[in-house]
């Protein structure tokens, strides 16, 4: 009887959407996604930079007084770096690369045109 009430309570909790931080991935089975908000790409890159800097700090100071409160900081760094990899704007970087190539071509064209005149 008690198991049934626990099961019923779990169903009620799920129905009121108490578990909404993680959402199932459409692309991968058994993978759940958490949303992180940024106001701009600049904010995203600043967060990535901060995560990298704190990881470097922990690695450089591993075993020193500065990291004494964190046991085995290198194990935590792996987790942080995995997050950083997920935050990198891969698709957007491709667009930036294309824009860079176009700007080089435009600059080259402008130089060619000014030499003709």
Secondary structure by P-SEA (a helix, b strand, c coil): caaaaaaaaaaaaaaacccccbbbbcccccbbbbbbbbccaaaaaaaaaaaaaaaaaaaaaccccccccccaaaaaaaaaaaaaaaacaaaaaaaaaaaaaaaaaaaaaaaaaaaac
